[in-house]
Amino acid sequence: MNLDNLKAIRSRDKNQVAESIANLPKQLALSWQAGGKFKLPASHLKAKAIVFCGMGGSNLASEMLRAIFPFQLPFTLVRNYNLPAFVDKDTLVIIDSYSGNTEEMIFCLKTAVKIKSKIVVISSGGELSALAKRNRLPLFNLNPEFNPSRQPRYDIGSQLGASLTVLKNFTTIEADIDSAAVFLAKLGQTLMPVIPARNNPAKTLARQLSGKQILIFGAEHLAPNAHILANQFNESAKQLAHPYAIPELNHHFLEALALPKPVAKNTTVLFLSSATYSLRISKRIIVTKKVLDKLGIKHLTLESTANDKWLSALETLARGSWLSFYLAMLNDVNPAQIPWVDFFKKELER
């Protein structure tokens, strides 16, 4: 497919995913502004630990924030039916489900209510919102105005604003949200479909990754971005991708890249770069690339030039979201549809 053919892109993007991606700065700004009216109960501010519960796209923003900002309390992510055994009445339990009907999150909420934890619900509606209102729990209503696709993985801006609203009470946030939104808006102008491939790095990178198994290597504050991008590749482009973190992968994963040879031959490693990586990580990336060269495995880089961790993560999020969109276009699929996930959920309900 010609990625400069706007008519062909519109015919594949029936659910306005491109518009959702372009709205990332608006999502962030709107959600953060809405947070000005959201107040945590005084008792919640006395929490001794944080547990953030969410599945898929609903637990990606929290992973980003945990990696960027210094939290004063133990901070655990839950992607399951069960809360950790340590959760008690002094634990802040944040239940996040974009739809409000995620089975695992309903289980977690009901458990947290029984334990009498300090609960906050983040959702756009559904059963979770109803349960929050019934139990008189703090509820942050996500506004899907700037997410016409209705896909959680393309409304991370709203999730970031909502999560920051709750978590700002437990960390020092040295970041200007409005300036970040302006930064994202300017960046987005260089990545949108109207920008031709010769000047659009997201289109160029998508073409290079087409037809490959993708291994995404991130580090430090961008390790969560590797997870986010893998989710987007898997769900939107229907293309196999796996996230890995440096330095952990250097201690075992490199040995797995030699075999089986047909798989290695059809694999491309995508490095998430950052100008703010530590010197130790930067050196590890250089040496990791040497190993890949010796193994004959192709590697590419998704560049981030922002000079602080917060903007670097947002820049990588924006670039990665457009990259996943263009890869979906090349694969001739609707990036919003998730037929196998939908089939799985229906089978569970039987």
C-alpha positions in Angstrom: 0.0 0.0 0.0 1.1 3.6 -0.7 1.0 5.3 2.7 0.6 8.6 1.0 -2.8 7.5 -0.5 -5.1 9.3 1.9 -8.2 7.8 0.3 -6.9 4.3 0.9 -6.0 5.1 4.5 -9.5 6.4 5.2 -11.1 3.3 3.7 -9.1 1.1 6.1 -9.5 3.4 9.1 -13.2 3.0 9.5 -13.2 3.8 13.2 -11.2 7.0 13.1 -8.1 5.7 14.9 -5.9 8.3 13.1 -8.1 11.0 14.7 -7.7 9.5 18.1 -3.9 9.4 17.7 -3.8 13.0 16.5 -5.9 14.0 19.6 -3.3 12.8 22.1 -2.4 16.3 23.3 -6.1 17.2 23.6 -6.8 14.0 25.6 -4.0 14.9 28.0 -5.0 18.5 28.5 -8.8 17.8 28.8 -8.3 15.0 31.4 -5.8 17.0 33.4 -8.2 20.0 33.5 -11.1 17.8 34.5 -8.8 16.5 37.4 -9.0 20.0 38.9 -12.5 19.2 40.1 -11.5 15.8 41.4 -10.5 15.6 45.1 -9.3 12.6 47.0 -10.8 12.0 50.4 -8.4 13.0 53.3 -8.3 9.4 54.4 -6.9 8.3 51.0 -4.0 10.7 51.4 -2.8 8.6 54.4 -2.4 5.4 52.3 0.8 3.4 52.9 1.0 1.7 49.5 -0.5 2.0 46.0 -1.9 -0.8 43.9 -3.0 0.1 40.4 -5.3 -2.4 38.7 -6.0 -2.5 35.0 -5.9 -4.7 31.9 -4.5 -4.0 28.5 -4.7 -0.3 27.6 -6.1 0.6 31.0 -2.8 -0.1 32.8 -0.3 1.5 30.4 -0.4 5.1 31.6 0.2 4.0 35.2 3.2 2.0 34.1 4.6 5.1 32.4 4.1 7.3 35.4 5.7 4.8 37.8 8.8 4.8 35.7 9.1 8.5 35.3 8.2 10.1 38.7 9.7 9.3 42.1 6.9 7.8 44.2 7.0 8.0 48.0 5.1 4.8 48.5 5.4 1.2 47.3 3.7 1.1 43.9 2.4 -2.2 42.5 0.7 -2.9 39.1 -2.0 -5.6 38.9 -3.0 -7.3 35.7 -5.1 -10.1 37.1 -8.2 -11.0 39.0 -6.5 -11.0 42.4 -5.1 -8.2 44.6 -1.8 -8.9 46.3 -2.0 -10.4 49.8 -0.6 -7.3 51.4 -3.5 -5.1 50.4 -5.5 -3.9 53.4 -7.4 -0.8 54.7 -4.3 1.3 54.4 -3.7 0.5 50.7 -4.8 2.9 47.9 -6.4 0.6 45.3 -7.0 2.3 41.9 -9.3 0.3 39.6 -9.0 1.4 36.0 -11.2 0.1 33.2 -11.9 2.2 30.1 -15.1 0.4 29.3 -16.1 -0.2 32.9 -16.9 -3.8 32.2 -13.6 -5.6 32.4 -14.1 -8.8 34.2 -10.9 -8.9 36.1 -11.3 -5.3 37.4 -14.8 -6.0 38.6 -13.3 -8.9 40.7 -10.6 -6.6 42.0 -13.1 -3.9 43.0 -15.4 -6.2 44.8 -12.4 -7.6 46.7 -11.1 -4.1 47.6 -14.6 -3.2 48.9 -14.6 -6.2 51.2 -11.2 -5.4 52.5 -12.3 -1.7 53.0 -9.3 -0.4 51.1 -9.0 3.2 50.0 -10.5 2.9 46.6 -10.5 5.1 43.5 -12.3 4.1 40.2 -11.3 5.4 36.8 -13.7 4.6 34.0 -15.9 5.9 31.2 -19.0 4.0 32.5 -20.2 0.4 32.6 -20.5 -1.8 35.7 -17.5 -0.4 37.5 -18.9 3.1 37.5 -22.2 1.8 38.7 -20.5 -0.1 41.5 -18.4 3.0 42.4 -21.6 5.1 42.7 -23.4 2.4 44.7 -20.5 2.1 47.2 -20.0 5.9 47.2 -16.4 5.6 46.0 -14.3 8.4 44.4 -14.9 8.1 40.6 -13.0 9.8 37.8 -15.1 9.8 34.7 -13.1 9.5 31.5 -14.3 11.7 28.8 -14.1 9.9 25.4 -14.7 13.1 23.4 -11.2 13.0 21.8 -11.1 9.3 21.3 -13.6 8.6 18.4 -12.0 5.1 17.9 -13.1 4.1 21.5 -9.9 2.1 21.8 -8.2 2.4 25.3 -4.7 2.0 23.7 -5.3 5.2 21.7 -6.7 7.2 24.6 -3.6 7.0 26.8 -3.6 10.8 27.0 -6.9 10.7 29.0 -5.5 7.9 31.1 -2.4 9.9 31.9 -4.3 12.9 33.0 -6.7 10.9 35.2 -3.9 8.8 36.7 -1.8 12.0 37.4 -4.7 13.6 39.1 -4.9 10.7 41.6 -1.1 10.0 41.9 0.1 13.6 42.1 -0.6 13.4 45.8 2.1 10.8 46.3 5.0 12.1 44.1 6.7 15.2 43.0 5.6 16.1 39.5 8.1 18.5 37.9 6.2 18.6 34.6 4.1 21.3 32.9 1.1 19.4 31.5 0.0 22.3 29.3 3.5 22.7 27.8 3.6 18.9 27.2 0.3 19.1 25.3 1.8 21.9 23.1 4.9 19.8 22.5 2.8 16.9 21.4 0.7 19.0 19.1 3.8 20.3 17.3 5.3 16.8 17.0 2.0 15.4 15.7 2.1 17.8 12.8 5.2 16.0 11.5 3.7 12.5 11.7 0.1 12.7 10.4 -1.0 11.0 7.2 -0.9 14.2 5.1 2.8 14.3 5.6 4.4 12.4 2.7 6.6 9.3 3.5 9.8 11.1 2.4 9.3 13.5 5.3 7.5 11.2 7.7 9.7 9.0 9.9 6.8 7.0 11.2 5.8 6.0 7.6 9.4 5.1 6.8 9.9 3.0 9.9 6.6 1.2 9.3 7.7 0.2 5.8 11.0 -1.2 7.3 9.1 -3.3 9.9 6.5 -4.7 7.6 6.3 -8.5 7.6 8.7 -8.9 10.5 8.5 -10.3 14.0 9.4 -7.2 16.1 11.4 -7.2 19.3 11.2 -3.8 21.1 14.1 -3.0 23.3 13.5 -0.1 25.9 15.3 0.9 29.0 14.8 3.0 32.2 11.8 5.4 31.7 11.1 4.0 28.2 10.7 0.4 29.3 6.9 1.0 29.7 6.8 2.5 26.2 8.1 -0.8 24.8 5.1 -2.5 26.5 2.7 0.1 25.1 4.1 -0.2 21.6 4.0 -4.0 21.6 0.3 -3.8 22.6 -0.4 -1.4 19.7 1.5 -3.6 17.2 -0.3 -6.7 18.4 -3.8 -5.3 18.6 -3.8 -2.7 15.8 -1.4 -4.0 13.2 -2.1 -7.7 14.0 1.7 -8.2 13.9 3.7 -10.1 16.4 5.8 -7.9 18.8 7.5 -8.5 22.1 8.8 -5.9 24.6 12.1 -6.4 26.4 14.0 -4.2 28.9 17.7 -3.4 29.0 19.7 -4.3 31.1 17.7 -7.5 32.0 17.7 -8.8 28.4 21.5 -8.6 28.3 21.8 -11.3 30.9 19.8 -14.1 29.0 17.8 -13.0 25.9 20.8 -12.4 23.6 21.5 -16.2 23.6 18.1 -16.9 22.2 18.4 -14.9 19.1 20.5 -17.5 17.1 17.8 -20.2 16.8 15.6 -21.1 15.1 17.3 -19.6 12.1 14.1 -18.9 10.1 12.7 -17.0 13.0 15.8 -15.0 13.6 16.0 -14.1 9.9 12.5 -12.7 9.9 13.0 -10.7 13.2 13.8 -7.0 13.5 14.8 -5.3 16.8 13.4 -1.9 17.4 15.4 0.2 19.9 13.6 3.0 21.8 16.2 5.7 22.1 16.4 8.6 24.5 18.8 11.5 24.9 18.3 11.2 28.7 19.4 7.6 29.1 22.2 7.1 31.6 25.7 6.5 30.3 25.6 2.8 31.5 22.4 2.2 29.5 23.8 4.0 26.4 26.9 1.8 26.5 24.8 -1.3 26.8 22.7 -0.3 23.7 25.9 0.1 21.7 27.2 -3.3 22.7 23.8 -4.9 22.2 23.7 -3.6 18.6 27.2 -5.2 18.1 25.8 -8.5 19.2 22.9 -8.2 16.8 25.2 -7.3 13.9 27.3 -10.4 14.6 24.1 -12.5 14.6 22.9 -10.9 11.3 19.7 -9.6 13.0 18.4 -6.3 11.6 17.9 -3.5 14.0 16.2 -0.1 13.8 15.7 2.9 16.1 12.7 4.9 17.1 14.3 8.2 18.0 13.4 10.5 20.9 15.3 13.7 21.3 13.4 15.4 24.1 15.7 16.5 26.9 13.7 15.2 29.9 12.2 11.8 30.8 8.5 13.0 30.8 8.7 14.5 27.3 10.8 11.7 26.1 8.2 9.2 27.1 5.4 11.3 25.6 7.4 11.7 22.3 8.0 8.0 22.1 4.3 7.4 22.8 3.2 9.7 20.0 5.8 8.3 17.5 4.9 4.7 18.4 1.2 5.2 18.1 1.6 6.6 14.5 4.0 3.8 13.7 1.5 1.1 14.8 -1.2 2.9 12.7 0.9 2.9 9.5 1.9 -0.7 10.1 -1.8 -1.6 10.2 -2.4 0.2 6.9 0.5 -1.8 5.3 -1.1 -5.0 6.7 -4.5 -4.1 5.2 -6.3 -4.3 8.5 -8.7 -2.1 10.4 -6.6 -0.9 13.4 -9.7 -0.7 15.7 -11.0 -4.2 15.2 -9.9 -7.0 17.5 -11.8 -10.0 16.2 -9.9 -12.7 18.2 -10.1 -10.8 21.5 -13.8 -10.3 20.9 -14.3 -14.0 20.1 -12.4 -14.9 23.2 -14.6 -12.7 25.4 -17.8 -14.1 23.9 -16.6 -17.7 24.5 -15.9 -16.8 28.2 -19.5 -15.6 28.5 -21.0 -18.9 27.3 
